[in-house]
Amino acid sequence: MITDKSIMGIQRLTHKIFSSISYISASQLLLCFLILLCVKVTAGSYGDRSYIFMKCVSNCGNKNCTSQSKFLSAQPWYLTVLQWSCKDECRYQCMWKTVDAFHKDGLSVPQFHGKWPFVRLFGIQEPASVLFSVLNGLAHLRILSYRKQVSPKVPLYYIWHLYALVAFNAWFWSTVFHTKDTDFTEKMDYFCAFSVVLSNCYVVLCRLYGTSPVRRPLIFAALVIALYTYHIYYLAFVHFDYGYNMQVNIVFGALNFTGWMLYAYREGIKKRYVQKCMLAMFGLTFLILLELLDFPPLLWIFDAHSMWHAGTIPVCYLWYSFVIEDGLNMELELGDDKDKKTV
């Protein structure tokens, strides 16, 4: 619940932001933008490159992976369902032996294949991220409240439904990926995450420039689909580049943030529902900083990425609260326009 004190704080903050923008030159903004583009994703994986890990995996494979039928007969059913192979099992067991060896030598916790070691729960690789991904997906069921309260005549009515479907699909694949990391599930997680970023850009374009005439949202849709298709084609068939993918997401994330700030400035930042929009945008930006922390998992379960997923759950509820109130406001404006025409 947003209190009057928090609203006054948001107003002071946004006033400072908008007043300071005029003092920043275009060259300074471009410089900051280029610095962001230079950020590269690095995957430290000295754990899986260590001698003890490689030797352990080799010995485990020679000892336990010679007979597939024998391995499957001894494997728990839930590991079979999640397609844990004998090689996967060897890597998991050897990962913890390597962590113990590093700890005894006074070394820091290593990463394996660019990821921290997590305790497996019923075959689920990252239990916390799976749980929070599910809760994020369920949060988008708030679109049902939107359906009940907002009239289908509101211009963005069906567009918000499309956004909810895209987001729900993305969180489904996030759940699948964090359950079992494979080449396919990783790609689907990245591809669908970018679809949410672009769909939000599409929504803000429609909110800023309107949906009439019909060709306008169609042009926006064609542009977004073309961008998405090219990005996925490049990652899937040219080169799966983590750094490039991060750069693209940063660019369109920044454009999305800018678009909603322009909307807030145009609508009036003193309006309560507009402040919800701004609070959600600032909250999402702040949560991104969690990804930069990148610490070993607490209790071998909660890492920075899972905490990012946890933080986006309340932001999602706040966002739909804004979406509903914005829709109701648009509905009132449509009613006022009809009254003026009748008069």
C-alpha positions in Angstrom: 0.0 0.0 0.0 1.3 3.4 -1.0 1.2 5.9 1.9 1.0 9.7 1.5 4.6 10.0 2.8 5.9 7.7 0.1 3.9 9.6 -2.5 5.5 12.9 -1.4 8.9 11.2 -1.5 8.2 10.0 -5.1 7.1 13.5 -6.1 10.3 15.1 -4.7 12.4 12.4 -6.4 10.8 12.7 -9.8 10.9 16.5 -9.6 14.7 16.3 -9.1 15.1 13.8 -12.0 13.1 15.8 -14.5 14.7 19.1 -13.4 18.2 17.6 -13.7 17.7 16.1 -17.1 17.8 19.5 -18.7 21.3 20.0 -17.4 22.7 16.8 -18.9 24.1 17.3 -22.4 23.4 14.8 -25.2 27.1 13.9 -25.3 27.1 13.0 -21.6 24.0 10.8 -22.1 25.6 9.1 -25.1 28.8 8.5 -23.1 26.8 6.8 -20.3 24.9 4.8 -22.9 28.1 3.6 -24.5 29.6 2.6 -21.2 26.5 0.4 -20.6 27.1 -1.2 -24.0 30.6 -2.1 -23.1 29.4 -4.2 -20.2 30.1 -7.8 -21.0 28.7 -10.9 -19.3 31.5 -13.1 -18.0 31.0 -16.7 -16.9 33.7 -17.6 -14.4 33.9 -21.4 -14.5 37.3 -22.3 -12.9 35.5 -25.0 -10.9 34.8 -27.2 -13.9 38.2 -26.5 -15.3 40.0 -27.6 -12.2 42.0 -30.8 -12.2 40.0 -32.3 -9.3 36.7 -31.8 -11.0 37.8 -33.2 -14.4 39.5 -36.2 -12.8 36.5 -36.9 -10.6 34.1 -36.7 -13.6 36.4 -39.0 -15.6 36.6 -41.6 -12.8 32.9 -41.4 -12.1 32.0 -41.9 -15.8 34.3 -45.0 -16.1 32.9 -46.5 -13.0 29.1 -45.8 -13.2 28.2 -44.9 -16.8 29.3 -48.1 -18.7 25.8 -49.6 -18.4 22.8 -47.3 -19.1 20.2 -49.9 -18.0 22.0 -50.4 -14.7 22.2 -46.7 -14.1 18.5 -46.1 -14.9 17.3 -49.0 -12.7 19.1 -47.4 -9.7 18.0 -43.8 -10.5 15.1 -42.2 -8.6 12.0 -41.7 -10.8 12.0 -37.9 -10.5 15.6 -37.7 -11.8 14.6 -39.8 -14.7 11.6 -37.6 -15.5 13.9 -34.5 -15.4 16.3 -36.3 -17.7 19.4 -36.4 -15.4 21.8 -38.5 -17.4 24.7 -40.5 -15.8 27.1 -37.8 -17.0 24.9 -35.1 -15.4 24.9 -37.1 -12.1 28.7 -37.4 -12.2 29.1 -33.6 -12.7 26.7 -32.9 -9.8 28.4 -35.2 -7.4 31.9 -34.1 -8.5 30.9 -30.4 -8.2 30.4 -30.8 -4.4 33.7 -32.7 -4.0 35.4 -29.9 -5.8 33.7 -27.3 -3.6 34.9 -29.2 -0.5 38.4 -29.4 -1.9 38.5 -25.7 -2.6 37.1 -25.0 0.9 39.8 -27.1 2.6 42.5 -25.2 0.6 41.1 -21.9 1.8 39.9 -20.9 -1.7 36.6 -19.2 -2.6 33.6 -21.0 -3.8 34.1 -21.8 -7.5 31.5 -21.6 -10.3 30.8 -24.5 -12.7 30.0 -23.8 -16.3 29.3 -20.1 -15.4 26.9 -21.0 -12.5 27.2 -21.2 -8.8 26.7 -24.6 -7.1 23.2 -25.2 -5.8 21.7 -27.9 -3.7 19.4 -30.0 -5.9 15.9 -30.6 -4.6 14.0 -33.6 -6.2 16.1 -33.1 -9.3 15.4 -29.3 -9.5 18.7 -27.5 -10.0 17.8 -24.1 -8.7 14.9 -24.5 -6.3 14.6 -20.8 -5.2 14.6 -19.5 -8.8 12.0 -22.1 -9.8 9.7 -21.2 -6.9 10.0 -17.4 -7.6 9.6 -18.0 -11.4 6.3 -19.8 -10.7 5.1 -17.0 -8.4 6.0 -14.4 -11.0 4.0 -16.3 -13.6 1.0 -16.5 -11.3 1.3 -12.8 -10.6 0.4 -12.1 -14.2 -3.0 -13.7 -13.6 -3.8 -10.2 -12.3 -4.9 -9.7 -15.9 -8.1 -11.4 -14.8 -8.8 -8.5 -12.4 -8.2 -6.2 -15.3 -10.8 -8.1 -17.4 -13.4 -7.7 -14.6 -12.8 -4.0 -14.0 -11.9 -2.5 -17.3 -14.2 -2.3 -20.4 -13.1 -4.0 -23.6 -13.7 -0.6 -25.3 -10.6 0.8 -23.7 -7.9 1.1 -26.5 -5.2 -1.0 -24.7 -7.6 -3.7 -23.4 -6.5 -6.5 -25.8 -2.9 -5.2 -25.9 -2.5 -5.7 -22.2 -3.9 -9.3 -22.5 -1.3 -10.0 -25.2 1.4 -8.6 -22.8 0.2 -10.9 -20.0 0.3 -14.0 -22.2 3.9 -13.1 -23.4 5.0 -12.6 -19.8 3.3 -15.8 -18.5 5.0 -17.8 -21.3 8.4 -16.2 -20.4 8.1 -17.2 -16.7 7.0 -20.7 -17.7 10.3 -21.1 -19.6 12.2 -19.5 -16.7 10.8 -22.2 -14.5 11.7 -24.9 -16.9 15.3 -23.6 -17.4 16.0 -23.3 -13.7 14.6 -26.7 -13.1 17.0 -28.3 -15.6 19.6 -26.4 -17.4 20.1 -27.7 -21.0 21.1 -25.9 -24.2 17.4 -25.8 -25.3 15.9 -24.6 -22.0 18.6 -21.9 -21.7 17.9 -20.5 -25.2 14.1 -20.6 -24.5 14.7 -18.7 -21.3 16.7 -16.0 -23.0 14.5 -15.7 -26.0 11.3 -15.4 -24.0 12.8 -13.0 -21.5 13.6 -10.6 -24.4 10.0 -11.1 -25.7 8.7 -9.5 -22.5 11.1 -6.5 -22.8 9.9 -5.9 -26.4 6.3 -6.4 -25.6 6.5 -3.8 -22.9 8.1 -1.4 -25.4 5.2 -2.1 -27.8 2.7 -1.3 -25.0 4.3 2.0 -24.2 4.4 3.0 -27.8 0.7 2.3 -28.1 0.1 4.2 -24.8 2.1 7.3 -26.0 0.9 7.5 -29.6 -2.5 5.8 -29.4 -4.1 2.9 -31.2 -6.1 4.9 -33.7 -6.1 4.6 -36.7 -5.7 0.8 -36.6 -2.6 0.9 -38.9 -0.6 2.6 -36.1 -0.5 -0.3 -33.6 0.0 -2.6 -36.6 3.1 -0.7 -37.7 4.4 -0.8 -34.1 3.7 -4.6 -34.0 5.5 -5.1 -37.3 8.5 -3.2 -36.1 8.7 -5.1 -32.8 8.2 -8.5 -34.5 11.0 -7.7 -37.0 13.4 -6.7 -34.3 12.6 -9.8 -32.3 12.9 -12.1 -35.2 16.3 -10.7 -36.2 17.6 -11.0 -32.6 16.4 -14.6 -32.2 17.8 -15.6 -35.6 21.2 -14.2 -34.7 21.4 -15.9 -31.4 20.0 -19.2 -32.7 21.7 -19.5 -36.1 24.7 -17.1 -36.2 26.2 -16.9 -32.7 24.8 -17.3 -29.2 26.6 -14.3 -27.7 25.8 -13.6 -24.0 27.4 -10.1 -24.2 25.4 -9.1 -27.3 22.1 -10.4 -25.8 22.8 -8.4 -22.6 23.5 -5.2 -24.6 20.3 -5.6 -26.6 18.3 -6.1 -23.5 19.9 -3.0 -21.8 19.1 -0.9 -24.9 15.4 -1.8 -25.1 15.1 -1.9 -21.3 16.4 1.7 -21.2 14.0 2.7 -24.0 11.1 1.1 -22.2 12.0 3.0 -19.0 12.3 6.3 -20.9 9.0 5.7 -22.6 7.1 5.2 -19.3 8.8 8.2 -17.8 7.6 10.3 -20.7 4.1 8.9 -20.2 4.3 9.8 -16.5 5.5 13.3 -17.3 2.7 13.8 -19.8 -0.1 12.4 -17.6 1.0 14.2 -14.5 3.3 12.8 -11.9 1.0 13.9 -9.0 -1.6 11.3 -10.0 -1.6 8.3 -7.8 -1.8 5.7 -10.5 1.0 7.4 -12.5 3.1 7.2 -9.3 2.5 3.5 -9.2 3.9 3.2 -12.7 7.0 5.2 -11.8 7.5 3.3 -8.6 7.4 0.0 -10.5 9.9 1.3 -13.1 12.3 2.5 -10.5 11.8 -0.6 -8.4 12.6 -2.8 -11.4 15.7 -0.8 -12.2 16.9 -1.0 -8.6 16.4 -4.8 -8.6 18.7 -5.1 -11.6 21.5 -4.1 -9.3 21.1 -7.5 -7.6 22.4 -9.2 -10.7 25.6 -7.2 -10.3 26.2 -8.5 -6.8 26.7 -12.2 -7.9 27.5 -13.8 -4.6 27.7 -17.6 -3.8 24.2 -19.0 -2.9 23.1 -18.5 0.7 22.4 -22.0 2.2 23.4 -23.1 -1.4 19.9 -22.1 -2.5 19.5 -18.3 -2.6 21.8 -16.4 -5.0 21.5 -12.9 -6.4 19.6 -14.1 -9.5 16.9 -15.8 -7.4 16.6 -12.7 -5.2 16.0 -10.7 -8.4 13.2 -13.1 -9.2 11.8 -12.7 -5.7 11.9 -8.9 -5.9 9.9 -8.8 -9.2 6.9 -10.5 -7.7 5.6 -7.5 -5.7 6.7 -5.2 -8.5 4.4 -7.2 -10.9 1.4 -6.7 -8.5 2.1 -3.0 -8.3 2.4 -2.8 -12.1 -1.0 -4.4 -12.6 -2.5 -2.1 -10.1 -1.3 0.8 -12.3 -2.5 -1.0 -15.4 -6.0 -1.4 -14.0 -6.2 2.2 -12.7 -4.9 3.6 -16.0 -7.5 1.6 -17.9 -10.3 2.9 -15.7 -9.0 6.4 -16.2 -9.0 5.9 -20.0 -12.5 4.6 -19.7 -13.6 7.8 -17.9 -12.0 9.8 -20.7 -13.9 7.9 -23.3 -17.1 8.6 -21.4 -16.3 12.3 -21.2 -15.6 12.5 -25.0 -19.0 10.8 -25.7 -20.7 13.4 -23.4 -19.1 16.3 -25.3 -20.1 14.9 -28.6 -23.8 14.5 -27.5 -23.8 18.1 -26.2 
